């Protein structure tokens, strides 16, 4: 596992070392340039007076300790050399020049004085060593300071990362029953986005767990009744004394199984569509095509009750999840058919309004009282006096799907006939 402290220490020290190296190189080249200028000037500065002859020149001068001094006559014959360097050639041109010898490169200055040519030379290796020594002396304190800087960086970074340790400790104290937000006071600005993101996650997790607990409690309560009914109906089948009683008991038993199956199916659908989806698998869909598919699926149920069901409208492109929208439409149409009396009418219309795609489902059933229209979307809620069988979950599922798609749902009185009009508004895709 990578350590932020180790990474920062390694990178900072590496950067400092590279910086020191760059400084050393710069110092070396600057020192080399200045040394070259200084020693080039020194080569030409000595004013050697040869009016008294070569022998009058002192052979132990300070200059000759650092430089090679040679005299040549007009014929090019070497008459004097301060050091035994036979390989140093006679430079033909007056002034400065650089020659290459087996021992390395030499800087040479040549001048003419009283019938003799004076040649003063210095090894460039000596200049390089002097420049390197100057750079090393300058950079050495920084190199010796690197371990101290390393320790300072180590402790400073550790102290700077201490808030993360506090945040981790606070997160470890959270449990499924204690999901309080993390304290955000006295938190560094750099750590605040992390704390805010964790708090947002804790809030959503708390809501999800609360919803799960409520769902499990409601599901257990609602399943108890149909399961009890199935058990009683199975006992009636066992106690039937003749075929007619047994057939009637079997019919009730099958109806109980159908109700329990429908309830379980709705519970699973509700659990699936209550989940938060950060990245739903949306695609371009035609609302009219989805509505036609839902009406076709439920047409046999409408025909069994002699209900006239029809669909009309125009193509309306939207963005959404086909399966979820199909469940929403089927639940709305199924509710309309179930609560519409026999020989009634259910109309499904898809239309446009401004930048919206609108789905309308109307029936001529009993409708829903205005004061109940908000509660009708609660789980397991059923209007008082309702005789139609159902789980009380259909509209709760519809509400969740509508919210997931950023849509809105409205309940109104159907006109001109008494009944219910359900209107779902989607943002139309371009």
Secondary structure, DSSP 8 states (H G I E B T S, - for coil): ---HHHHHHHHHHHHHHHHHHHHHHHHHHHHHHHHHHHHHHHHHH-----TT-GGGS-TT-SHHHHSEEEEE-TT--EEEESS--TT----SSSEEEEEEETTEEEEEEEEEETTEEEEEEEEHHHHHHHHHHHHHHHHHHHHHHHHHHHHHHHHHHHHHTHHHHHHHHHHHT--SS-------TT--HHHHHHHHHHHHHHHHHHHHHHHHHHHHHHHHHHHHHHHHHHHHHHHHHHH--SHHHHHHHHHHHHHHHHHHHHHHHHHHHHHHHHS--TT---EEEEHHHHHHHHHHHHHHHHHHTT-EEEEEE---EEEE-HHHHHHHHHHHHHHHHHHS-TT-EEEEEEEEETTEEEEEEEE-S----GGGTTGGGSTT---TT--S---S-HHHHHHHHHHHTT-EEEEEE-SSSSSEEEEEEEEB--
